Amino acid sequence: MTTFSKRRSNGAVLLTAILGLGSAPVWAVGFFLPNQSVEATARGNAWVATADSAAAVHYNPAGLTQLEGPTSEFGLYTVYLGYDHDSDLDGEHYKTDRGLKAVPHLYYAQPINKKMAYGLGLTAPFGLGTEWDNDTVFRDVAIEADLKYVRLSAVLSYALTETLSIGGGVGLDYTNVTLKRGIDDALSPFPNDTLKFEGDGTDLVWTLSLLWKPCDAHSFGLTYRSASEFKLKGDVESTPEGFGLPDGSANIDFNTPQTVAGGYRYRVNDRFDVEANVEWVDWDSLNTLTLNGDGLGGMPVPVPFEYESSFIYEVGGSYQVDDRCRVHFGYVYNEASVPDLFYNPAVPDSNLQSLNVGLSYKFDKVTMSGAYQYAWSEYDVNDSVLPSNGRYDSEHHAFLVSARWDY
């Protein structure tokens, strides 16, 4: 084998290390982002059996039959986050770049008649990113990972009986992935060299749900969201150029998981209600993928994710202070999805907990809501095949605001 072909082969191996596990989470449970409504997030996302606003488009479309008229909602989830890592390899302390990241959501919904309603939504159910300094012990595994994700949803709901409604619809998903890491010293003498992949793609997804309210005090909700399957098309490039590294076009099949969420809501009295939810995220479907393309010299590259399915446990409630003001509270426990064996600092997943509080205030036809979320995690990695063993800690501070119009 020539020196040039050896370098291209080694470059393909480097890309395997980039892309295997190289998605960009901010939350636990892989890179799934459950926070798609201010009021729901303030309740710890325990809202599947409530779903009584336009945000039901995402959480439980069957809940749209509860609407009395047209309504819309715009909100913003803004999070200040960071990860710290104490490495077992060199004993050093590393941290990701801190900063604010904002994720919007937008909904519109209205009844069609007494039994039917429809809704539209623009959300980001996956995404965000991480960025480490360029001098970490694992820079040849991960420097930056960024996942941008947008879903445009259209749903319908129908009241089968006075107590049972069903809902469902479709979504058009778009994602853009950027992944960057250093180049192995055996291939490049430059201290700030990088190897980057960027690609994007679209896919159609669907959802089904139901809401059962046998009486005013009790309600049950269930929502299924399908998996997505993307063909990400893009390019790989190295900096500085040369050394026979793989620059050019590349593509990879990539998917996000199916999810199932179930919830029970108990209305204690006219002012106070509580709810508990469990959500299953099927990360077992994200196994070993394959990177192909001209930029790899025609050599298929295996990309081992090997995630593990996990659960989110959510509990929360609301209290009506008066005719205009309502307070919300919640707690969430998110299980980690990335196994130690393939743990990559580009995906610093962990068992994450959060405490949430919020307030809604109604002004005639406009309701303003705000919430605060504090999340934290501690996780020890001991058996990774990558240079990522050690302790990972995180603190997240999120601020949410929204405005709802009831026409």
C-alpha positions, 0 to 999 in steps of 0.5 A, a space after each residue: 500500500 502506498 503512503 498516500 493510500 495509507 494516509 487516506 485509510 487512516 483518515 477514514 479511521 479518524 472519521 469513524 472516531 469523529 462520527 461514531 457517537 458524534 451527535 450533539 446533546 445538551 440534555 441526557 437521553 442522548 440528544 433528545 430535547 423534551 422541553 417544547 413548551 414553557 408551561 409543560 417544562 415548568 411542570 417537568 414536562 409531565 403534561 401528556 395527560 393535560 395537553 390543553 393548549 396549542 402545545 398539544 401539537 407536540 405533547 399529545 395531539 389528542 388534547 386539541 379537542 379540549 380547545 374552545 377556540 383558535 389559539 397560538 403560542 410562541 416561546 423560547 427556551 434559552 439555556 446556559 450550560 456547561 460540562 466539566 471533565 476530570 480526566 483519568 488519563 492526565 489528571 487535568 480538568 477540562 470544561 466546555 465553552 459556556 454560553 447561552 443557546 436559544 431554541 424557539 417553538 411556535 404553535 397554532 391550533 383551532 377547532 374544526 367543529 365540536 369533535 375535531 381540531 387541527 394544529 401546526 407546530 414548529 419545534 426542535 425536538 433534538 439538537 444543540 451542541 458541545 465545544 471543548 478547548 483545543 488542548 484537551 487530552 481527547 482533542 483527537 476524538 472531539 473538539 466540537 459537535 453541533 446538531 441543528 434540528 427543526 420539525 414542522 408538524 401538522 396534526 388532527 384530533 377527533 373526539 370518539 366519545 365525550 371522554 376519549 379522543 385520538 390524535 395524530 399527524 405528520 412532521 417534516 424534519 430537517 437536520 444539519 450536523 457539524 462534527 470536528 476533531 483534531 488529527 492524529 499526530 502520526 498523520 499531522 505535525 500541526 498542533 491546531 489541525 482539525 478534521 470536520 464533517 458537515 452534512 444535512 438531510 430531511 425526513 418524514 415522521 408521524 405521531 399517534 396519541 390518545 387522551 382519556 378523561 373518564 371524569 373531571 378528576 382523572 385523565 390519561 394520555 399516551 403519545 407515540 412518535 416515530 423514528 426518523 431516518 436521514 441520508 445526511 449528505 455533505 463534505 469532509 475536510 481537513 485543516 491544514 489541507 493535505 497529508 492525503 486526508 479525506 477531503 470531499 463529499 460524504 454521506 451517512 444514514 442517520 436516525 433519531 429514535 421513536 419515543 413513547 410517553 404515557 401520563 396520568 393527571 389527577 385534579 385534586 380540586 378546582 385550583 390544584 392538579 398533579 401529573 406523572 409521566 414516563 417516556 421511553 426513548 428507543 436509542 437501541 435503534 441507533 447502532 453502527 452506521 456507515 459513512 460513504 463518499 468520494 471524500 473517503 476514497 471509496 472506502 466505507 467507514 463503520 460508525 459505532 454509536 451502540 446507544 442504549 434505550 432509556 427512560 425519562 421520569 417526570 412529575 409536576 403540577 400547577 396551582 391556580 392562585 386566582 383568576 389570572 395567575 397560575 404557578 407550576 412546578 416539576 421534577 425530572 430524572 433523565 437516564 443516560 443513553 451512551 454506554 461507557 464503552 463508546 463514551 465520547 466527550 462530544 456526547 457528554 451524556 449522563 443521568 441528569 436531574 432537573 427542578 422546574 418552576 414557572 408562572 402564567 399570567 392571563 391578560 384578557 386574550 393574552 397569557 404570558 408565561 415564564 419558567 426557570 429550570 436548574 439541571 445537574 448531573 454527575 457521571 463516572 466513565 471507567 471503561 471507554 475505548 476512547 480517551 474519555 475515562 474520568 468524571 463528568 459534571 454539569 450544571 444547566 440554567 434554563 430560562 423560558 418565556 412564551 406568549 399565548 393568544 386566544 383569539 
